[in-house]
Amino acid sequence: MAKETKTQVTETTDNEKVMPFGKMNYIIVLIGLALIALGFILMIGGGSDDPKVFNESMFNFQRITLAPILVLAGFVVEIVAIFWKRK
């Protein structure tokens, strides 16, 4: 005897389109993009106009530690936004 498998098929009409992401997914994506942009903005600057003068502000906490953490956190938030499931 052949074993019957039951598969669940959802029928959709042409008028009904199922969106892969919900409103919350897009909100989380925007938050992630804002974190990434803020991280790159915090990395800007620190250079010197005169090549003979060394400016140590290029190696401060904001540019070396905080900004990369924000960029990485933004990418993690983007991954969460992709996997976020609607209720």
N, C-alpha and C positions, 0 to 999 in steps of 0.2 A: 504494500500500500504506500502511496505517496503521502508524505507528510505535508500538510498545508501550513503555510506560514501566514500569519496575519500581519499585514502592514497597514499603517494608518496613513491615509492620503487625505490631504485637505484640498477640497475643491474651491477654486477661486474663479470668479467671473472676470471678464475683461475690465469691468468698472472698479473692481476691488483690487488694489495693489498693496502688497505687504511691504512696509519699509523695514530694512534690516536693523536700523537704529531708531531709538526713540528720542524724545526730547531731552531726557536726562543724559543720554550718551553725548549729544551735541554740547550740552552745558559742560560736561566733564572735559570734552575735547578743547573747548575754549579756555577752560581753566589751565589745562596743560600747555596750550600755546602761550598763554600769558606768562606762565612760569618760565618757559624756555626763552621768550623774548626778554623778560626781566633779567634772567641770567646773562644773556648776551649784552644787554645794556650795561649791566654792572661790570662787565669785562672791559668796557671802553675806557680809553684814557691811560694816564700814567706815564706817558712818554714825555720826552723833553724836546723842545724846539731846537735847542743847540746840541749838536752831536758830541760836543766836548764835555757837556755837563751830564752827570749821571743822576737820574731821579729815582730815589728808592721807593716812591709811592707806587711804582709799577708792581712791586712785590708785596703789597699789603694784603691783609686778610680778605678784603672785599673781592679782589681780583683773583687771588690764588685759591681761596677756599670756598667762600660763600657763593660766588657766581657759578662755578662748576657743579656744586651741590644742587643749586636751583635748576640748572639745565638738566641734570640727571633726574631730578624729581619730576620735572616736566615730562620727560620721556616715560617715566614710570606711570604717571597719571594718564598719558596717552594710551598706554597698554591697558590700563584699567578701564578706560573709556571704551576700548574695542570689545573687551570681554564682559562689560556690564550687561546684565540680562534684565529685561523687563519683567515685571511681576504679572 
